[in-house]
Amino acid sequence: MHLCFEVDDMDPAMKRLKEVGVEPEGAQIVFQEQDGLKAGFGTAVAYFRDQVGTNLEIIAPRFKRKNS
């Protein structure tokens, strides 16, 4: 299972997770234009696992979706 949570700002989200004892699995990734994503460059992601091993992701999109 993999759960993803969208956040507005990666740095405060990472800080809060660390404060409650959740450590990321590696450094956050920020997609670059050369990664081949048409509109995803600048988007940041980070990965974690919860206490039972569930894969968790937080994502801070560079561009916000418009409400429909």
CHARMM-style PDB file with segment names, atoms N, HN, CA, C and O in Angstrom:
ATOM      1  N   MET     1       0.843  -1.164   0.000  1.00  0.00      PROA
ATOM      2  CA  MET     1       0.000   0.000   0.000  1.00  0.00      PROA
ATOM      3  C   MET     1       0.896   1.237   0.000  1.00  0.00      PROA
ATOM      4  O   MET     1       1.996   1.226   0.551  1.00  0.00      PROA
ATOM      5  N   HSD     2       0.408   2.287  -0.620  1.00  0.00      PROA
ATOM      6  HN  HSD     2      -0.486   2.296  -1.068  1.00  0.00      PROA
ATOM      7  CA  HSD     2       1.135   3.543  -0.723  1.00  0.00      PROA
ATOM      8  C   HSD     2       0.122   4.665  -0.568  1.00  0.00      PROA
ATOM      9  O   HSD     2      -0.863   4.723  -1.305  1.00  0.00      PROA
ATOM     10  N   LEU     3       0.357   5.551   0.381  1.00  0.00      PROA
ATOM     11  HN  LEU     3       1.157   5.504   0.979  1.00  0.00      PROA
ATOM     12  CA  LEU     3      -0.514   6.704   0.587  1.00  0.00      PROA
ATOM     13  C   LEU     3       0.268   7.968   0.310  1.00  0.00      PROA
ATOM     14  O   LEU     3       1.430   8.082   0.701  1.00  0.00      PROA
ATOM     15  N   CYS     4      -0.361   8.920  -0.364  1.00  0.00      PROA
ATOM     16  HN  CYS     4      -1.305   8.826  -0.682  1.00  0.00      PROA
ATOM     17  CA  CYS     4       0.293  10.179  -0.689  1.00  0.00      PROA
ATOM     18  C   CYS     4      -0.553  11.328  -0.150  1.00  0.00      PROA
ATOM     19  O   CYS     4      -1.775  11.339  -0.296  1.00  0.00      PROA
ATOM     20  N   PHE     5       0.116  12.291   0.474  1.00  0.00      PROA
ATOM     21  HN  PHE     5       1.109  12.282   0.593  1.00  0.00      PROA
ATOM     22  CA  PHE     5      -0.553  13.460   1.036  1.00  0.00      PROA
ATOM     23  C   PHE     5       0.027  14.711   0.399  1.00  0.00      PROA
ATOM     24  O   PHE     5       1.246  14.881   0.354  1.00  0.00      PROA
ATOM     25  N   GLU     6      -0.839  15.584  -0.091  1.00  0.00      PROA
ATOM     26  HN  GLU     6      -1.829  15.446  -0.054  1.00  0.00      PROA
ATOM     27  CA  GLU     6      -0.392  16.836  -0.689  1.00  0.00      PROA
ATOM     28  C   GLU     6      -0.256  17.893   0.403  1.00  0.00      PROA
ATOM     29  O   GLU     6      -1.139  18.054   1.245  1.00  0.00      PROA
ATOM     30  N   VAL     7       0.858  18.603   0.372  1.00  0.00      PROA
ATOM     31  HN  VAL     7       1.575  18.472  -0.313  1.00  0.00      PROA
ATOM     32  CA  VAL     7       1.109  19.692   1.321  1.00  0.00      PROA
ATOM     33  C   VAL     7       1.397  20.962   0.530  1.00  0.00      PROA
ATOM     34  O   VAL     7       1.820  20.909  -0.625  1.00  0.00      PROA
ATOM     35  N   ASP     8       1.161  22.102   1.170  1.00  0.00      PROA
ATOM     36  HN  ASP     8       0.817  22.145   2.108  1.00  0.00      PROA
ATOM     37  CA  ASP     8       1.431  23.383   0.515  1.00  0.00      PROA
ATOM     38  C   ASP     8       2.916  23.721   0.508  1.00  0.00      PROA
ATOM     39  O   ASP     8       3.419  24.333  -0.434  1.00  0.00      PROA
ATOM     40  N   ASP     9       3.614  23.316   1.568  1.00  0.00      PROA
ATOM     41  HN  ASP     9       3.205  22.818   2.334  1.00  0.00      PROA
ATOM     42  CA  ASP     9       5.025  23.683   1.716  1.00  0.00      PROA
ATOM     43  C   ASP     9       5.765  22.506   2.329  1.00  0.00      PROA
ATOM     44  O   ASP     9       5.430  22.063   3.427  1.00  0.00      PROA
ATOM     45  N   MET    10       6.763  22.003   1.630  1.00  0.00      PROA
ATOM     46  HN  MET    10       7.036  22.363   0.738  1.00  0.00      PROA
ATOM     47  CA  MET    10       7.477  20.803   2.050  1.00  0.00      PROA
ATOM     48  C   MET    10       8.247  21.000   3.361  1.00  0.00      PROA
ATOM     49  O   MET    10       8.214  20.127   4.228  1.00  0.00      PROA
ATOM     50  N   ASP    11       8.928  22.120   3.513  1.00  0.00      PROA
ATOM     51  HN  ASP    11       8.955  22.829   2.808  1.00  0.00      PROA
ATOM     52  CA  ASP    11       9.800  22.296   4.685  1.00  0.00      PROA
ATOM     53  C   ASP    11       9.052  22.214   6.012  1.00  0.00      PROA
ATOM     54  O   ASP    11       9.497  21.481   6.894  1.00  0.00      PROA
ATOM     55  N   PRO    12       7.929  22.933   6.205  1.00  0.00      PROA
ATOM     56  CA  PRO    12       7.208  22.786   7.475  1.00  0.00      PROA
ATOM     57  C   PRO    12       6.633  21.377   7.677  1.00  0.00      PROA
ATOM     58  O   PRO    12       6.577  20.880   8.801  1.00  0.00      PROA
ATOM     59  N   ALA    13       6.208  20.745   6.584  1.00  0.00      PROA
ATOM     60  HN  ALA    13       6.253  21.149   5.670  1.00  0.00      PROA
ATOM     61  CA  ALA    13       5.668  19.384   6.696  1.00  0.00      PROA
ATOM     62  C   ALA    13       6.747  18.411   7.146  1.00  0.00      PROA
ATOM     63  O   ALA    13       6.513  17.579   8.022  1.00  0.00      PROA
ATOM     64  N   MET    14       7.939  18.516   6.541  1.00  0.00      PROA
ATOM     65  HN  MET    14       8.129  19.191   5.829  1.00  0.00      PROA
ATOM     66  CA  MET    14       9.060  17.644   6.942  1.00  0.00      PROA
ATOM     67  C   MET    14       9.448  17.905   8.396  1.00  0.00      PROA
ATOM     68  O   MET    14       9.705  16.969   9.152  1.00  0.00      PROA
ATOM     69  N   LYS    15       9.489  19.169   8.780  1.00  0.00      PROA
ATOM     70  HN  LYS    15       9.281  19.930   8.166  1.00  0.00      PROA
ATOM     71  CA  LYS    15       9.855  19.519  10.155  1.00  0.00      PROA
ATOM     72  C   LYS    15       8.866  18.908  11.142  1.00  0.00      PROA
ATOM     73  O   LYS    15       9.273  18.339  12.155  1.00  0.00      PROA
ATOM     74  N   ARG    16       7.578  19.021  10.855  1.00  0.00      PROA
ATOM     75  HN  ARG    16       7.247  19.483  10.032  1.00  0.00      PROA
ATOM     76  CA  ARG    16       6.553  18.492  11.755  1.00  0.00      PROA
ATOM     77  C   ARG    16       6.655  16.975  11.876  1.00  0.00      PROA
ATOM     78  O   ARG    16       6.544  16.435  12.977  1.00  0.00      PROA
ATOM     79  N   LEU    17       6.864  16.291  10.773  1.00  0.00      PROA
ATOM     80  HN  LEU    17       6.955  16.730   9.879  1.00  0.00      PROA
ATOM     81  CA  LEU    17       6.999  14.842  10.828  1.00  0.00      PROA
ATOM     82  C   LEU    17       8.197  14.436  11.679  1.00  0.00      PROA
ATOM     83  O   LEU    17       8.108  13.499  12.472  1.00  0.00      PROA
ATOM     84  N   LYS    18       9.309  15.131  11.518  1.00  0.00      PROA
ATOM     85  HN  LYS    18       9.381  15.892  10.874  1.00  0.00      PROA
ATOM     86  CA  LYS    18      10.498  14.827  12.328  1.00  0.00      PROA
ATOM     87  C   LYS    18      10.251  15.094  13.805  1.00  0.00      PROA
ATOM     88  O   LYS    18      10.746  14.363  14.663  1.00  0.00      PROA
ATOM     89  N   GLU    19       9.479  16.150  14.106  1.00  0.00      PROA
ATOM     90  HN  GLU    19       9.077  16.744  13.409  1.00  0.00      PROA
ATOM     91  CA  GLU    19       9.164  16.477  15.505  1.00  0.00      PROA
ATOM     92  C   GLU    19       8.399  15.359  16.196  1.00  0.00      PROA
ATOM     93  O   GLU    19       8.540  15.162  17.403  1.00  0.00      PROA
ATOM     94  N   VAL    20       7.588  14.627  15.439  1.00  0.00      PROA
ATOM     95  HN  VAL    20       7.473  14.787  14.458  1.00  0.00      PROA
ATOM     96  CA  VAL    20       6.815  13.535  16.031  1.00  0.00      PROA
ATOM     97  C   VAL    20       7.485  12.181  15.844  1.00  0.00      PROA
ATOM     98  O   VAL    20       6.873  11.138  16.076  1.00  0.00      PROA
ATOM     99  N   GLY    21       8.766  12.203  15.417  1.00  0.00      PROA
ATOM    100  HN  GLY    21       9.263  13.050  15.228  1.00  0.00      PROA
ATOM    101  CA  GLY    21       9.541  10.975  15.347  1.00  0.00      PROA
ATOM    102  C   GLY    21       9.485  10.223  14.041  1.00  0.00      PROA
ATOM    103  O   GLY    21       9.918   9.072  13.981  1.00  0.00      PROA
ATOM    104  N   VAL    22       8.963  10.836  12.988  1.00  0.00      PROA
ATOM    105  HN  VAL    22       8.611  11.771  13.037  1.00  0.00      PROA
ATOM    106  CA  VAL    22       8.910  10.185  11.686  1.00  0.00      PROA
ATOM    107  C   VAL    22      10.081  10.691  10.861  1.00  0.00      PROA
ATOM    108  O   VAL    22      10.180  11.884  10.577  1.00  0.00      PROA
ATOM    109  N   GLU    23      10.967   9.782  10.477  1.00  0.00      PROA
ATOM    110  HN  GLU    23      10.887   8.812  10.707  1.00  0.00      PROA
ATOM    111  CA  GLU    23      12.159  10.144   9.709  1.00  0.00      PROA
ATOM    112  C   GLU    23      11.958   9.778   8.241  1.00  0.00      PROA
ATOM    113  O   GLU    23      11.447   8.701   7.934  1.00  0.00      PROA
ATOM    114  N   PRO    24      12.357  10.667   7.335  1.00  0.00      PROA
ATOM    115  CA  PRO    24      12.216  10.363   5.908  1.00  0.00      PROA
ATOM    116  C   PRO    24      13.164   9.245   5.485  1.00  0.00      PROA
ATOM    117  O   PRO    24      14.192   9.005   6.118  1.00  0.00      PROA
ATOM    118  N   GLU    25      12.797   8.577   4.414  1.00  0.00      PROA
ATOM    119  HN  GLU    25      11.962   8.772   3.900  1.00  0.00      PROA
ATOM    120  CA  GLU    25      13.673   7.569   3.818  1.00  0.00      PROA
ATOM    121  C   GLU    25      14.499   8.260   2.740  1.00  0.00      PROA
ATOM    122  O   GLU    25      14.182   8.170   1.554  1.00  0.00      PROA
ATOM    123  N   GLY    26      15.537   8.936   3.148  1.00  0.00      PROA
ATOM    124  HN  GLY    26      15.794   9.009   4.112  1.00  0.00      PROA
ATOM    125  CA  GLY    26      16.366   9.687   2.217  1.00  0.00      PROA
ATOM    126  C   GLY    26      15.946  11.142   2.154  1.00  0.00      PROA
ATOM    127  O   GLY    26      15.003  11.571   2.819  1.00  0.00      PROA
ATOM    128  N   ALA    27      16.664  11.880   1.344  1.00  0.00      PROA
ATOM    129  HN  ALA    27      17.430  11.532   0.803  1.00  0.00      PROA
ATOM    130  CA  ALA    27      16.393  13.305   1.192  1.00  0.00      PROA
ATOM    131  C   ALA    27      15.169  13.522   0.300  1.00  0.00      PROA
ATOM    132  O   ALA    27      14.810  12.666  -0.508  1.00  0.00      PROA
ATOM    133  N   GLN    28      14.542  14.681   0.464  1.00  0.00      PROA
ATOM    134  HN  GLN    28      14.834  15.377   1.120  1.00  0.00      PROA
ATOM    135  CA  GLN    28      13.432  15.000  -0.427  1.00  0.00      PROA
ATOM    136  C   GLN    28      13.950  15.133  -1.861  1.00  0.00      PROA
ATOM    137  O   GLN    28      15.119  15.445  -2.090  1.00  0.00      PROA
ATOM    138  N   ILE    29      13.074  14.895  -2.797  1.00  0.00      PROA
ATOM    139  HN  ILE    29      12.124  14.642  -2.611  1.00  0.00      PROA
ATOM    140  CA  ILE    29      13.398  14.975  -4.214  1.00  0.00      PROA
ATOM    141  C   ILE    29      12.647  16.159  -4.793  1.00  0.00      PROA
ATOM    142  O   ILE    29      11.450  16.316  -4.551  1.00  0.00      PROA
ATOM    143  N   VAL    30      13.334  16.987  -5.551  1.00  0.00      PROA
ATOM    144  HN  VAL    30      14.306  16.859  -5.748  1.00  0.00      PROA
ATOM    145  CA  VAL    30      12.687  18.079  -6.268  1.00  0.00      PROA
ATOM    146  C   VAL    30      12.893  17.807  -7.751  1.00  0.00      PROA
ATOM    147  O   VAL    30      14.023  17.789  -8.240  1.00  0.00      PROA
ATOM    148  N   PHE    31      11.793  17.595  -8.460  1.00  0.00      PROA
ATOM    149  HN  PHE    31      10.875  17.609  -8.063  1.00  0.00      PROA
ATOM    150  CA  PHE    31      11.874  17.265  -9.879  1.00  0.00      PROA
ATOM    151  C   PHE    31      12.376  18.469 -10.672  1.00  0.00      PROA
ATOM    152  O   PHE    31      11.961  19.604 -10.442  1.00  0.00      PROA
ATOM    153  N   GLN    32      13.265  18.194 -11.594  1.00  0.00      PROA
ATOM    154  HN  GLN    32      13.602  17.272 -11.781  1.00  0.00      PROA
ATOM    155  CA  GLN    32      13.845  19.220 -12.454  1.00  0.00      PROA
ATOM    156  C   GLN    32      13.274  19.087 -13.862  1.00  0.00      PROA
ATOM    157  O   GLN    32      12.771  18.026 -14.234  1.00  0.00      PROA
ATOM    158  N   GLU    33      13.349  20.143 -14.630  1.00  0.00      PROA
ATOM    159  HN  GLU    33      13.758  21.005 -14.328  1.00  0.00      PROA
ATOM    160  CA  GLU    33      12.797  20.136 -15.982  1.00  0.00      PROA
ATOM    161  C   GLU    33      13.379  19.002 -16.824  1.00  0.00      PROA
ATOM    162  O   GLU    33      12.666  18.389 -17.620  1.00  0.00      PROA
ATOM    163  N   GLN    34      14.651  18.725 -16.655  1.00  0.00      PROA
ATOM    164  HN  GLN    34      15.231  19.223 -16.009  1.00  0.00      PROA
ATOM    165  CA  GLN    34      15.292  17.664 -17.437  1.00  0.00      PROA
ATOM    166  C   GLN    34      14.825  16.259 -17.048  1.00  0.00      PROA
ATOM    167  O   GLN    34      15.170  15.289 -17.724  1.00  0.00      PROA
ATOM    168  N   ASP    35      14.045  16.136 -15.967  1.00  0.00      PROA
ATOM    169  HN  ASP    35      13.765  16.924 -15.419  1.00  0.00      PROA
ATOM    170  CA  ASP    35      13.507  14.832 -15.581  1.00  0.00      PROA
ATOM    171  C   ASP    35      12.406  14.362 -16.523  1.00  0.00      PROA
ATOM    172  O   ASP    35      11.971  13.213 -16.442  1.00  0.00      PROA
ATOM    173  N   GLY    36      11.949  15.248 -17.423  1.00  0.00      PROA
ATOM    174  HN  GLY    36      12.303  16.181 -17.489  1.00  0.00      PROA
ATOM    175  CA  GLY    36      10.977  14.852 -18.425  1.00  0.00      PROA
ATOM    176  C   GLY    36       9.522  15.037 -18.040  1.00  0.00      PROA
ATOM    177  O   GLY    36       8.632  14.607 -18.773  1.00  0.00      PROA
ATOM    178  N   LEU    37       9.267  15.666 -16.912  1.00  0.00      PROA
ATOM    179  HN  LEU    37       9.990  16.016 -16.317  1.00  0.00      PROA
ATOM    180  CA  LEU    37       7.879  15.924 -16.522  1.00  0.00      PROA
ATOM    181  C   LEU    37       7.424  17.210 -17.201  1.00  0.00      PROA
ATOM    182  O   LEU    37       8.092  18.238 -17.088  1.00  0.00      PROA
ATOM    183  N   LYS    38       6.314  17.166 -17.892  1.00  0.00      PROA
ATOM    184  HN  LYS    38       5.772  16.331 -17.984  1.00  0.00      PROA
ATOM    185  CA  LYS    38       5.878  18.336 -18.644  1.00  0.00      PROA
ATOM    186  C   LYS    38       5.607  19.533 -17.747  1.00  0.00      PROA
ATOM    187  O   LYS    38       6.020  20.646 -18.075  1.00  0.00      PROA
ATOM    188  N   ALA    39       4.932  19.340 -16.639  1.00  0.00      PROA
ATOM    189  HN  ALA    39       4.597  18.436 -16.373  1.00  0.00      PROA
ATOM    190  CA  ALA    39       4.614  20.469 -15.763  1.00  0.00      PROA
ATOM    191  C   ALA    39       5.002  20.193 -14.315  1.00  0.00      PROA
ATOM    192  O   ALA    39       4.675  20.976 -13.424  1.00  0.00      PROA
ATOM    193  N   GLY    40       5.695  19.088 -14.078  1.00  0.00      PROA
ATOM    194  HN  GLY    40       5.960  18.452 -14.802  1.00  0.00      PROA
ATOM    195  CA  GLY    40       5.977  18.698 -12.707  1.00  0.00      PROA
ATOM    196  C   GLY    40       7.266  19.224 -12.124  1.00  0.00      PROA
ATOM    197  O   GLY    40       7.518  19.052 -10.931  1.00  0.00      PROA
ATOM    198  N   PHE    41       8.105  19.872 -12.951  1.00  0.00      PROA
ATOM    199  HN  PHE    41       7.901  20.011 -13.920  1.00  0.00      PROA
ATOM    200  CA  PHE    41       9.380  20.311 -12.402  1.00  0.00      PROA
ATOM    201  C   PHE    41       9.141  21.356 -11.322  1.00  0.00      PROA
ATOM    202  O   PHE    41       8.239  22.186 -11.426  1.00  0.00      PROA
ATOM    203  N   GLY    42       9.963  21.297 -10.292  1.00  0.00      PROA
ATOM    204  HN  GLY    42      10.697  20.623 -10.208  1.00  0.00      PROA
ATOM    205  CA  GLY    42       9.786  22.153  -9.125  1.00  0.00      PROA
ATOM    206  C   GLY    42       8.955  21.492  -8.038  1.00  0.00      PROA
ATOM    207  O   GLY    42       8.915  21.972  -6.905  1.00  0.00      PROA
ATOM    208  N   THR    43       8.293  20.396  -8.377  1.00  0.00      PROA
ATOM    209  HN  THR    43       8.325  20.007  -9.297  1.00  0.00      PROA
ATOM    210  CA  THR    43       7.499  19.666  -7.390  1.00  0.00      PROA
ATOM    211  C   THR    43       8.435  18.877  -6.484  1.00  0.00      PROA
ATOM    212  O   THR    43       9.375  18.235  -6.953  1.00  0.00      PROA
ATOM    213  N   ALA    44       8.167  18.931  -5.170  1.00  0.00      PROA
ATOM    214  HN  ALA    44       7.403  19.452  -4.789  1.00  0.00      PROA
ATOM    215  CA  ALA    44       8.988  18.221  -4.187  1.00  0.00      PROA
ATOM    216  C   ALA    44       8.225  17.030  -3.631  1.00  0.00      PROA
ATOM    217  O   ALA    44       7.018  17.111  -3.403  1.00  0.00      PROA
ATOM    218  N   VAL    45       8.930  15.924  -3.411  1.00  0.00      PROA
ATOM    219  HN  VAL    45       9.911  15.859  -3.596  1.00  0.00      PROA
ATOM    220  CA  VAL    45       8.345  14.742  -2.788  1.00  0.00      PROA
ATOM    221  C   VAL    45       9.307  14.195  -1.741  1.00  0.00      PROA
ATOM    222  O   VAL    45      10.520  14.378  -1.839  1.00  0.00      PROA
ATOM    223  N   ALA    46       8.758  13.532  -0.756  1.00  0.00      PROA
ATOM    224  HN  ALA    46       7.772  13.383  -0.677  1.00  0.00      PROA
ATOM    225  CA  ALA    46       9.555  12.846   0.261  1.00  0.00      PROA
ATOM    226  C   ALA    46       8.798  11.593   0.673  1.00  0.00      PROA
ATOM    227  O   ALA    46       7.568  11.553   0.641  1.00  0.00      PROA
ATOM    228  N   TYR    47       9.551  10.575   1.059  1.00  0.00      PROA
ATOM    229  HN  TYR    47      10.550  10.608   1.084  1.00  0.00      PROA
ATOM    230  CA  TYR    47       8.974   9.274   1.392  1.00  0.00      PROA
ATOM    231  C   TYR    47       9.280   8.895   2.830  1.00  0.00      PROA
ATOM    232  O   TYR    47      10.340   9.216   3.368  1.00  0.00      PROA
ATOM    233  N   PHE    48       8.312   8.193   3.447  1.00  0.00      PROA
ATOM    234  HN  PHE    48       7.451   7.932   3.010  1.00  0.00      PROA
ATOM    235  CA  PHE    48       8.395   7.765   4.841  1.00  0.00      PROA
ATOM    236  C   PHE    48       7.738   6.409   4.953  1.00  0.00      PROA
ATOM    237  O   PHE    48       7.112   5.930   4.008  1.00  0.00      PROA
ATOM    238  N   ARG    49       7.883   5.793   6.110  1.00  0.00      PROA
ATOM    239  HN  ARG    49       8.392   6.183   6.877  1.00  0.00      PROA
ATOM    240  CA  ARG    49       7.106   4.596   6.461  1.00  0.00      PROA
ATOM    241  C   ARG    49       6.488   4.842   7.830  1.00  0.00      PROA
ATOM    242  O   ARG    49       7.106   5.442   8.709  1.00  0.00      PROA
ATOM    243  N   ASP    50       5.258   4.366   7.993  1.00  0.00      PROA
ATOM    244  HN  ASP    50       4.756   3.878   7.279  1.00  0.00      PROA
ATOM    245  CA  ASP    50       4.646   4.482   9.310  1.00  0.00      PROA
ATOM    246  C   ASP    50       5.095   3.319  10.200  1.00  0.00      PROA
ATOM    247  O   ASP    50       5.946   2.520   9.807  1.00  0.00      PROA
ATOM    248  N   GLN    51       4.521   3.234  11.388  1.00  0.00      PROA
ATOM    249  HN  GLN    51       3.830   3.883  11.707  1.00  0.00      PROA
ATOM    250  CA  GLN    51       4.964   2.239  12.376  1.00  0.00      PROA
ATOM    251  C   GLN    51       4.738   0.800  11.932  1.00  0.00      PROA
ATOM    252  O   GLN    51       5.403  -0.106  12.434  1.00  0.00      PROA
ATOM    253  N   VAL    52       3.816   0.570  11.003  1.00  0.00      PROA
ATOM    254  HN  VAL    52       3.276   1.307  10.595  1.00  0.00      PROA
ATOM    255  CA  VAL    52       3.560  -0.793  10.535  1.00  0.00      PROA
ATOM    256  C   VAL    52       4.117  -1.035   9.141  1.00  0.00      PROA
ATOM    257  O   VAL    52       3.846  -2.071   8.534  1.00  0.00      PROA
ATOM    258  N   GLY    53       4.897  -0.081   8.629  1.00  0.00      PROA
ATOM    259  HN  GLY    53       5.116   0.761   9.122  1.00  0.00      PROA
ATOM    260  CA  GLY    53       5.579  -0.280   7.360  1.00  0.00      PROA
ATOM    261  C   GLY    53       4.871   0.231   6.119  1.00  0.00      PROA
ATOM    262  O   GLY    53       5.329  -0.020   5.004  1.00  0.00      PROA
ATOM    263  N   THR    54       3.755   0.948   6.287  1.00  0.00      PROA
ATOM    264  HN  THR    54       3.383   1.151   7.193  1.00  0.00      PROA
ATOM    265  CA  THR    54       3.052   1.504   5.136  1.00  0.00      PROA
ATOM    266  C   THR    54       3.906   2.578   4.474  1.00  0.00      PROA
ATOM    267  O   THR    54       4.447   3.453   5.151  1.00  0.00      PROA
ATOM    268  N   ASN    55       4.025   2.510   3.155  1.00  0.00      PROA
ATOM    269  HN  ASN    55       3.586   1.799   2.606  1.00  0.00      PROA
ATOM    270  CA  ASN    55       4.754   3.537   2.412  1.00  0.00      PROA
ATOM    271  C   ASN    55       3.927   4.816   2.382  1.00  0.00      PROA
ATOM    272  O   ASN    55       2.768   4.810   1.967  1.00  0.00      PROA
ATOM    273  N   LEU    56       4.534   5.908   2.824  1.00  0.00      PROA
ATOM    274  HN  LEU    56       5.475   5.914   3.161  1.00  0.00      PROA
ATOM    275  CA  LEU    56       3.878   7.213   2.846  1.00  0.00      PROA
ATOM    276  C   LEU    56       4.683   8.192   2.011  1.00  0.00      PROA
ATOM    277  O   LEU    56       5.912   8.140   1.982  1.00  0.00      PROA
ATOM    278  N   GLU    57       3.982   9.076   1.342  1.00  0.00      PROA
ATOM    279  HN  GLU    57       2.983   9.118   1.366  1.00  0.00      PROA
ATOM    280  CA  GLU    57       4.630  10.096   0.523  1.00  0.00      PROA
ATOM    281  C   GLU    57       3.968  11.432   0.834  1.00  0.00      PROA
ATOM    282  O   GLU    57       2.754  11.500   1.024  1.00  0.00      PROA
ATOM    283  N   ILE    58       4.765  12.488   0.884  1.00  0.00      PROA
ATOM    284  HN  ILE    58       5.751  12.433   0.729  1.00  0.00      PROA
ATOM    285  CA  ILE    58       4.201  13.829   0.886  1.00  0.00      PROA
ATOM    286  C   ILE    58       4.691  14.515  -0.373  1.00  0.00      PROA
ATOM    287  O   ILE    58       5.830  14.324  -0.799  1.00  0.00      PROA
ATOM    288  N   ILE    59       3.827  15.308  -0.957  1.00  0.00      PROA
ATOM    289  HN  ILE    59       2.901  15.464  -0.611  1.00  0.00      PROA
ATOM    290  CA  ILE    59       4.140  15.983  -2.214  1.00  0.00      PROA
ATOM    291  C   ILE    59       3.722  17.445  -2.113  1.00  0.00      PROA
ATOM    292  O   ILE    59       2.634  17.769  -1.637  1.00  0.00      PROA
ATOM    293  N   ALA    60       4.596  18.303  -2.566  1.00  0.00      PROA
ATOM    294  HN  ALA    60       5.480  18.040  -2.953  1.00  0.00      PROA
ATOM    295  CA  ALA    60       4.314  19.739  -2.624  1.00  0.00      PROA
ATOM    296  C   ALA    60       4.405  20.159  -4.091  1.00  0.00      PROA
ATOM    297  O   ALA    60       5.484  20.500  -4.576  1.00  0.00      PROA
ATOM    298  N   PRO    61       3.264  20.131  -4.799  1.00  0.00      PROA
ATOM    299  CA  PRO    61       3.294  20.488  -6.218  1.00  0.00      PROA
ATOM    300  C   PRO    61       3.709  21.940  -6.429  1.00  0.00      PROA
ATOM    301  O   PRO    61       3.349  22.826  -5.654  1.00  0.00      PROA
ATOM    302  N   ARG    62       4.455  22.157  -7.468  1.00  0.00      PROA
ATOM    303  HN  ARG    62       4.748  21.438  -8.097  1.00  0.00      PROA
ATOM    304  CA  ARG    62       4.850  23.521  -7.804  1.00  0.00      PROA
ATOM    305  C   ARG    62       3.638  24.314  -8.265  1.00  0.00      PROA
ATOM    306  O   ARG    62       3.458  25.475  -7.897  1.00  0.00      PROA
ATOM    307  N   PHE    63       2.813  23.670  -9.073  1.00  0.00      PROA
ATOM    308  HN  PHE    63       2.958  22.727  -9.372  1.00  0.00      PROA
ATOM    309  CA  PHE    63       1.609  24.322  -9.582  1.00  0.00      PROA
ATOM    310  C   PHE    63       0.397  23.743  -8.883  1.00  0.00      PROA
ATOM    311  O   PHE    63       0.248  22.524  -8.809  1.00  0.00      PROA
ATOM    312  N   LYS    64      -0.458  24.591  -8.376  1.00  0.00      PROA
ATOM    313  HN  LYS    64      -0.337  25.582  -8.436  1.00  0.00      PROA
ATOM    314  CA  LYS    64      -1.669  24.128  -7.682  1.00  0.00      PROA
ATOM    315  C   LYS    64      -2.765  23.847  -8.700  1.00  0.00      PROA
ATOM    316  O   LYS    64      -2.893  24.539  -9.710  1.00  0.00      PROA
ATOM    317  N   ARG    65      -3.551  22.816  -8.409  1.00  0.00      PROA
ATOM    318  HN  ARG    65      -3.446  22.254  -7.588  1.00  0.00      PROA
ATOM    319  CA  ARG    65      -4.688  22.492  -9.268  1.00  0.00      PROA
ATOM    320  C   ARG    65      -5.792  23.523  -9.075  1.00  0.00      PROA
ATOM    321  O   ARG    65      -6.001  24.026  -7.971  1.00  0.00      PROA
ATOM    322  N   LYS    66      -6.485  23.828 -10.148  1.00  0.00      PROA
ATOM    323  HN  LYS    66      -6.315  23.419 -11.044  1.00  0.00      PROA
ATOM    324  CA  LYS    66      -7.640  24.722 -10.056  1.00  0.00      PROA
ATOM    325  C   LYS    66      -8.847  23.916  -9.651  1.00  0.00      PROA
ATOM    326  O   LYS    66      -9.042  22.795 -10.120  1.00  0.00      PROA
ATOM    327  N   ASN    67      -9.662  24.488  -8.775  1.00  0.00      PROA
ATOM    328  HN  ASN    67      -9.504  25.399  -8.394  1.00  0.00      PROA
ATOM    329  CA  ASN    67     -10.912  23.801  -8.381  1.00  0.00      PROA
ATOM    330  C   ASN    67     -11.880  23.829  -9.551  1.00  0.00      PROA
ATOM    331  O   ASN    67     -12.017  24.845 -10.233  1.00  0.00      PROA
ATOM    332  N   SER    68     -12.557  22.697  -9.779  1.00  0.00      PROA
ATOM    333  HN  SER    68     -12.447  21.872  -9.224  1.00  0.00      PROA
ATOM    334  CA  SER    68     -13.517  22.671 -10.882  1.00  0.00      PROA
ATOM    335  C   SER    68     -14.924  22.845 -10.368  1.00  0.00      PROA
ATOM    336  OT1 SER    68     -15.872  22.849 -11.153  1.00  0.00      PROA
TER     337      SER     68
END
